[in-house]
Amino acid sequence: MSRLRRKPYERELLRLQADLVQMQEWVRTSGTRLVVVFEGRDAAGKGGAIRRITEYLNPRICRIVALPAPTERERTQWYFQRYVEHLPAAGEIVLLDRSWYNRAGVERVMGFCSPDEYARFLRQCPIFENLLIEDGVLLRKYWFSVSDSEQERRFRGRMDDPMRQWKLSPMDLESITRWEDYSRAKDEMFAHTDTRTSPWYVVEAEVKRNARINMIAHLLASVPWQPVPSRSLKLPDRPPQRGYQRPPREQFHEVPDHATTLTGA
C-alpha cells in the first residue's frame, strides 16, 4: 500500500472532519443514536483514528468510552451490562475504544474468562447487537488490521519514546508472543459476529494516514446523514458600562508569565 503524502492527507482529513461536524449536527437534530466500535491489534492505530474523528466534535454529543478492567462487582453482572449504561441517548454518538469484544479477544487468549463464558458470549453477542439495531441504534464495527512486523516496529517506537511509553502495557508486549492465538481468536470471533445485520468492516492499518482517511470516509458514507442548515447567530451589542471597576490585579494569584522567558519571545 502506497503511503498517502502529508499535504493530500491533511487536506482530505480536514474535508472529512468538516463533514463529521455536519454529521454530528444531523445526529443531534434527528435524535439519532450512533455507536462506533473500534477493535483490532494492539498499536494498530485505533486511538489515532478516534482522535482525528473527535478533534472538532462537541464532547457533549460525541463521547469516547474506554472502560478499564471490570470490578469485582461487574464480574458478577451479565457480561454486556456495564456497556449498556454507556450507550447513547437520542442525539448522541459513542465511540467505543475497545468494547464488549474484549471477551472474544484478550479475555479468550489470556484465560480471563472460562470456556463456558466465552461460548455464551459468541451466542449472545449477535442477539445483543440485533436488539440494539432493532431499537434504532446505528452500529458500526471497525477492525484495524496490521501485520506482526509493523506492530513490532510500532512497539519499539513506543519503547524508545518517553512521551509514549505509557501506551505500552505488559499485556501489549504479551501479544507479541501470542500473535497466532490472537489471530485464531479473531477468526472465530468474525465467524460468529460478522453478520449481515451487524457486519465487521476491516481497516487495513499498515499505513496510519491511509487507515484514518479510509475509515472516516467509510463511516461518513455508511451513515445516512444530511446537511442541516446552519443556525443563524448574531453577536449582541455590548451594553453600556455601569460603573464596574475591576479589583487590583495584586489581589489575585496570577500564573507566572513563563512565555516571556523563552528565547525569541
N, C-alpha and C positions, 0 to 999 in steps of 0.2 A: 504494500500500500504506500503510495507516494504521500509525503508529508505536506500538508497544506501550509503555504508560506504565510508568514506572520501578518502582512498587510491585508491580503484577502480574507484571512481568518478573522482578524479584528473587525473588518468592515462587515462581514456576514454575521458575525456574532452580535454586533450592535443592532443590525437589522432584525435579527431573530429576537433579541431582548426587547426591542420596541414592540414586536408582535406579542411577546409574552405579557407585557404590560396591558395591551389591549385585551388579550385573552383573560387576564385577571379581572378586568373590569366587566367583561361578559359573565364570568363566573359569579362575580358579586351581584350584578343586577339581575341575573337569571335565576339565582338561587341554586346553581349547580354545585354538586359535591364531587370533587376530583381527588383521587388518591393515586399517587405515582410511587411504585415500588422500585427501589434501586438495590440490585443484588449483583454478585459477581466475585471474582477472585480478590483477595487482598491486594491492594495497590493497583487495582485495575482502572482507577480514575473516577469512581462514583462520587467521591467528595468534591472533586474539581467540577464535575458536571453540575452538581447541586448548587455550588457557589455561583456558577455563571447563570443558572436559572433564577436564583433569588436576588441577584445583585441589585436590580431596580424594582423589585416587587415589594408590596406592602406586607410587613411581617404579621400584621393583624389578619391578613387574608390568607397568606401563604406561609405555612408553618413547616419547619423541619422537625421530624421526630426521629431521634436516635436513642433508643432505650438501652439502659445498662442491663447487666445480668439480672435476672429475676430475683426478688427477695424470697425469703423462706415462705412467707405467706402466699406470694404469687405462684410459687411452685406447686401449691396445693389447689390452685384455681383451674378451671377449664383453660386449656392452653391459649386459646385465642382471646381470653377475657381481658387481659391487660392491654391488648391492642385496640379493642373496641372503644375504650374511653378516649382514644386519640383520633378516632375517625372524624372527618369534617362534618360540620353542620352546614346548613344552606349558605351558599356564597363563600365557601372556603376551599382551599387547596392544602392537602397534606402530602409532603414528600417524605417517604419512609426510607431513611438511610439504614439499611438492613430492616428486616421485617419478620413476620411470622415464619418466614422461610429459614430462619436460624435453625429450626428443628430439623430441617432436611439437609442442612449443611454442617455447620460446626458442631451442633449437638450430636448429630448422627456419627460424624467422623471421630470426634473426641470422646464419645461414650458418655455424654452428659444426659442422654435420655435412654430409656430402655427400649428393646425391640418392639414391645407392645405399644409404647407411646409413639414410636416412630411410625409403625404401621397404622395406628389410629390417625395420626396427622395426615398421612397420604390419603386416607379415606375421607377425612373430614374437610381438608383444605378446599377441594373443588366445590363442595357443598357450601362452605362458608363464603367463598368468593361469589358463587352463584346467588346467594342470598343478598349480598351487598349490591350486586349488579341488578337483581330483580327489584331492589328497593330504590333504584335510580342512581346509585353511585357510579361514577365513571372511574374504572380501574385500569391502570396501565402498568405493565410489569416489564422492566428492562434488566437484562443480564449483560454485564460488562465482561467481555471475554478478552483474555490476554495470555500470551504464551508463558511457559515456565522461565525461559531465558529473559524475557522482558520484565517479568515480575521480580526476578532476582536482581536485575540491574537497578530497578527502582528501589528495592530494599537496600541495596548497597549505597545508593544515593542518600537515602534517609539516614543510614547509619553514620555517614560522614558529614551530615549537616546538623549542627546543634539546634537549628531552628525547626527541624522536622523530626528529630529523634522521638518525640512524643508520639508520633504516628505508628511507631513500631512497638508491638507488644510481644511477649513470649508466644502468644497464640499465633501471631502473624508469622514468626520465624518457624514455628512448628509446621505451618502449612507447606513449607518447602519440602520437608521430608515426607509429607503425606499428600503430595501432588496427585498421585493416581487415586488415592482414596477419595479425595475431593472430586476428582473427575467422575468417578463411578457414582458418587452421591448426587452430583449434578445431573447426570444422565437419568438416574432413576427418578429424581425429582421432576424433570421435564416429562418423563413418560407418564406421570400421574397428574401433573398440574398444567401442562401446556395444552389447554382445551380450546375448543372453538369459541366458547363463550368468553374465556379469560386466557388469551394466548400470551406466551412469552415473546418478547422482542429482543433479539441478540444484537448487542452493540459491539462491533469489532473495535477493541480499545488499544490496539498495539501502538497507535499514534493518538495521543491525547487530544490534540486540536481537532482532528478529524472526528474522533468519537463524540466530542462535545457538540460539534455542529450537526452531525448526523442524528444524534439522539434528540436534541432540541427541535430540529426541523421535523422529525417524525412525530414528536409529541404535539406540536402545533398542528400538523396535518391530520392527526388522529382525533383531535377534539373538535366537535362541530361548533366552534365559536364564531362569532360575527363581530365586526367592529361596532362599538357602542358610541353614539355621538358624544363628543366631549362636553362636559359641563361648562356652562358659561360662568366664568368667575370675574369678579370686578373688585379691585382693591379699593376699600372705602377711604374717603378723605380723613386725614388725621384731625381730630377735634382741636380747637384752640386750647392752649395751655391755661391751667387754672391755678398757677402759683406753686406747683410742686417743685421742690428743690431736693436734689439727691444728697444724701448724707456724705460727709467727707470720706474719701477712699481709705483714710487711715483707720477707720473703724472696722474694716473688713480684712480677712486673711486672704490676700491675693496670691495667686500662683506665680512663683518667680518667673521672670522673663528669660527663660533658658535660650530662646531663639536668638537673642541678640549676642549671645556668647559664641555663636558658631562662626567659623571662618567664612568671610564673604557676606555676612549679614549686613 
